[in-house]
Amino acid sequence: MNDDLVPQRSGPIYERGTPVTVMALGDASGEVSLLGLLNVFLRRRRMLLVIPIIVTALVIGHELVFPRYLSKSMLMPNVESADITKLAGIAAQFGINVGGATSGSSIDFYADLLTSRQTLAATLSTNYSFTTSVDGTDTTSGTLLDLLDISGHSPQERLNRGVDKLNDRISLDKDENAGVLTIQVTMPWPLLAEQVNRRLLTLANQFNKGQLQSQAHAERVFLEGRLLQAQGELDSAEARMRDFLEQNRTYLNSPRLKFEADRIQRRIDQAQGVYTSVAQSYEQSRFDEVRNTPVFTIIDAPEGSGARPHTWTLLVVIGLILGLIVAVITAFAWEYLSREQRQSGAEQQEFGRLWKETVTALSPRRLLRAVWVRERAR
């Protein structure tokens, strides 16, 4: 028989009993193809359908069991600086615009102040009372350490954990161009989120007012002493002029005496100017020492802003997207493991057999029997 008449078979020739490897994602060359990807999706269609539903249910369940409410407020520093304002006025005369200037602390300072350990610790130790039901019959009260169920081996450790946890629940958004700072607080109850937000604003305002009043007190003490000194210098210059006039009634006819009179008058004018300036600064420091005006403007108050950060529709969308990502990763991981299992089936079978033999050989009953047989042989 002529071999040329026998049809030749192209491709690899597999012997009987040889395992055939099935490519999961591509062809025999190992390249991934679109059809291979579609095959994976079709083979794991139940997984791609069930996992997103489960993840969405978990997201919604977590929101129901551990609800979150967001309260928002906005502030802007509003204290003007006299020195910078004067500088801006002088610069404006030369056609130079230095922009709006404020002596109030920048929003960066307020951001650091609101998240400082001292502020957070004071916020945690404050007692809050609020209603948790719609009709207002159920009222809850306590400190944030108790309401957030923060525990620790010692009061200091508990406070440290509370500071870290509260810091994670505070979000700050700084608008440098507008000079506005947005404070967002997340809590398990809407009224609690509003009260904590308001407490942060109150502590920041108290700190700044206390700081300004302390500076004004130190300035008043200094100016009070300087005012007495300026008063003494003015009295001394005026007394010298009085003595000069009593001794020289006709000094206008003498050039030397007139020059001396003018020199004494200049000292009086200089002392009078210093005294007037110090007296004005002294009165201003006395006013600043007892001033109780806010150091920043609350553009948006936190009251009435407590609400859920996400709607139920958004939660469903987030759950479906996360579930789809998890499902795709799981499907390809499962496909990879299945492929590896098919390729290493013989090794797994041998491992299973050796494992069973090892367990059987090391079983307590067989070991005791071997010892007993050895003892009888002796």
C-alpha angles and dihedrals in degrees: 000000000000113000091211090068092055111093111242118227115225125212130034119333113223121203121226111277094022111130113242115220114225113211112230103198107013149003130296092285090065095242116143114241133192090241089054091054091049090050090055091051092048094047091049097037093126091052091049089052102041101043096057089050091050093047091048090051090050092050092050091043091052090051090050096046096038105028120191128204126190126213121191134195135169130210137182128192110246109178114114123216117231094203096048091043090055090048090050090051093051091047090049090059088062093046095258118136113205094177129231113331127199131184091205116104116274122254088255088062092050091048091053091043094052092051097040119121093244093054094044092047091051090048091051094050094050116106114235128195122190143143121258098190131071095238092050096238098116111070127183128190138176143095122299089252088063098035093051091043095235114176135186143165090249136017090254093051090047091051092048091052090047092052091052093046094047091047089056090053094054121081123187126196117191122202103194095183096053094032091232128139120203118205120199122186124189119204138158091251128044097225091048090053090052093047093048090049091050091047091055091052091048093050092048091050093047092049093051094045091048090049093049092045091050091051090046091051092053090046092049092052091051094045091047090061092042091050091056090049092049090048090053092050091050092048090049093051092047092048090052090052091049092052091047093052092047091053097040111040093159098041092132091077092056118071092203094051092045090053090050091049091051091050092052090047091053090054089050091051091048092048090046091053093048092048093049093049094047091046091054092048090047092053090047092052090050088053093047091049092064098029113127101182120130116263093215138032120242103221095180118022119216095230111109095010098101109120141131112284092221133038122229091252091055091047090053091049092048091048093050093048093048091044092051091051091049091046094052092048091047092048094053092043090051091047091050092050091048090051092049090048092054092048095047098039094121093050091049092050091051091047090051092050094047091046092053091048091049093049091047093048093048096044114128093236094055093044092052091047092052091051091048092050091049092051092050091049089059 
